[in-house]
Amino acid sequence: MTRRSGSRRRQLKASHQKNWLIGRHAVTETLTAGVWDVDELYLANELDPTERESLLKLAGNRVRVHLESADRIAQLCHADHHQGVAARMAAFEYRTAETLEGESDDGLFVICDRIQDTHNFGAILRCCDALGAQAVIVGESGQSRVTPQVARSSAGAVNFVPIVLAESLLDCVLQLKNAGVKIVAGSEHSDSEVWSADLTGSVALIIGNEAEGIAQDLLEQCDTRVRVPMLGQVSSLNASVAAGILLYEISRQRS
């Protein structure tokens, strides 16, 4: 009984934390970008007055602000490392597949096929921002959603990279393919090394699930499959690391 109760408390704590974005840099960047709505902003009484005034100015009249002790904020967001700043976030608003129309000319897109780890997803978004992806496309099923954990892992890239939530990834792939976009699968099972593939022009790179890889119906629509050559004993790379290497090579060829 005690073990189950402890497990339940951990689940509730994890669920509760999903609503909270903490830390001065993360919250400031989110308020500045204005892409992801903040429902409530909590500032510690102990916060430097200049920094507090700056955050109050960013919040303006659109965000309800609470001044609390640092201990009280820690109780609310269940985290001691909030740096005196915590935001209770609204649901993230994704783009729709319709926004891809007209964006295919010389575009670079990344399709995440059931990336479940929040750190992986955030790191992929960070790579996409760094290497100029026009949009990241995710599916409704089996995919990590944008959460504060993803935002922190992305170093704020969720505020700058358009993220499309698609009811069907296959439909999105077909839509891009019909618009002349080259569909590229990142697959460790490919015979073709990424350096030898032609990745110029408009490209959509698919990054597959951490355990299962890319779904078969998506693989069947790919124009080419590429892998990162491995020189050591480990046979595969973390999804976000592989995405960064593949995106860098695509960017190099495009430039």
Secondary structure as the mmCIF struct_conf table of DSSP 4:
data_model
#
loop_
_struct_conf.conf_type_id
_struct_conf.id
_struct_conf.beg_label_comp_id
_struct_conf.beg_label_asym_id
_struct_conf.beg_label_seq_id
_struct_conf.end_label_comp_id
_struct_conf.end_label_asym_id
_struct_conf.end_label_seq_id
HELX_RH_AL_P HELX_RH_AL_P1 THR A 2 GLN A 17
TURN_TY1_P TURN_TY1_P1 LYS A 18 ASN A 19
STRN STRN1 TRP A 20 ILE A 22
BEND BEND1 GLY A 23 GLY A 23
HELX_RH_AL_P HELX_RH_AL_P2 ARG A 24 ALA A 33
BEND BEND2 VAL A 35 TRP A 36
STRN STRN2 VAL A 38 ALA A 44
TURN_TY1_P TURN_TY1_P2 ASN A 45 GLU A 46
BEND BEND3 LEU A 47 LEU A 47
HELX_RH_AL_P HELX_RH_AL_P3 PRO A 49 ALA A 59
TURN_TY1_P TURN_TY1_P3 GLY A 60 ARG A 62
BEND BEND4 VAL A 63 VAL A 63
STRN STRN3 ARG A 64 GLU A 68
HELX_RH_AL_P HELX_RH_AL_P4 ALA A 70 CYS A 77
TURN_TY1_P TURN_TY1_P4 HIS A 78 HIS A 78
BEND BEND5 ASP A 80 ASP A 80
TURN_TY1_P TURN_TY1_P5 GLN A 83 GLY A 84
STRN STRN4 VAL A 85 MET A 89
HELX_LH_PP_P HELX_LH_PP_P1 ALA A 90 PHE A 92
STRN STRN5 ARG A 95 ARG A 95
HELX_RH_3T_P HELX_RH_3T_P1 ALA A 97 LEU A 100
TURN_TY1_P TURN_TY1_P6 GLU A 101 GLY A 102
TURN_TY1_P TURN_TY1_P7 ASP A 105 ASP A 106
STRN STRN6 LEU A 108 CYS A 112
BEND BEND6 ASP A 113 ARG A 114
HELX_RH_AL_P HELX_RH_AL_P5 THR A 118 ALA A 130
TURN_TY1_P TURN_TY1_P8 LEU A 131 GLY A 132
BEND BEND7 GLN A 134 GLN A 134
STRN STRN7 ALA A 135 GLY A 139
BEND BEND8 GLU A 140 GLY A 142
HELX_LH_PP_P HELX_LH_PP_P2 SER A 144 VAL A 146
HELX_RH_AL_P HELX_RH_AL_P6 PRO A 148 SER A 153
TURN_TY1_P TURN_TY1_P9 SER A 154 GLY A 156
HELX_RH_3T_P HELX_RH_3T_P2 ALA A 157 ASN A 159
TURN_TY1_P TURN_TY1_P10 PHE A 160 PHE A 160
BEND BEND9 VAL A 161 VAL A 161
STRN STRN8 ILE A 163 ALA A 166
BEND BEND10 GLU A 167 GLU A 167
HELX_RH_AL_P HELX_RH_AL_P7 LEU A 169 ASN A 178
TURN_TY1_P TURN_TY1_P11 ALA A 179 GLY A 180
HELX_LH_PP_P HELX_LH_PP_P3 VAL A 181 VAL A 181
STRN STRN9 LYS A 182 GLY A 186
TURN_TY1_P TURN_TY1_P12 GLU A 188 HIS A 189
BEND BEND11 ASP A 191 SER A 192
STRN STRN10 GLU A 193 GLU A 193
HELX_RH_3T_P HELX_RH_3T_P3 VAL A 194 SER A 196
BEND BEND12 ALA A 197 ALA A 197
BEND BEND13 GLY A 201 SER A 202
STRN STRN11 VAL A 203 ILE A 207
STRN STRN12 ASN A 209 ASN A 209
TURN_TY1_P TURN_TY1_P13 GLU A 210 GLU A 212
STRN STRN13 GLY A 213 GLY A 213
BEND BEND14 ILE A 214 ILE A 214
HELX_RH_AL_P HELX_RH_AL_P8 GLN A 216 LEU A 219
TURN_TY1_P TURN_TY1_P14 GLU A 220 GLN A 221
BEND BEND15 ASP A 223 ASP A 223
STRN STRN14 THR A 224 VAL A 226
STRN STRN15 ARG A 227 ARG A 227
BEND BEND16 GLY A 232 GLN A 233
HELX_RH_AL_P HELX_RH_AL_P9 ALA A 239 ARG A 254
#
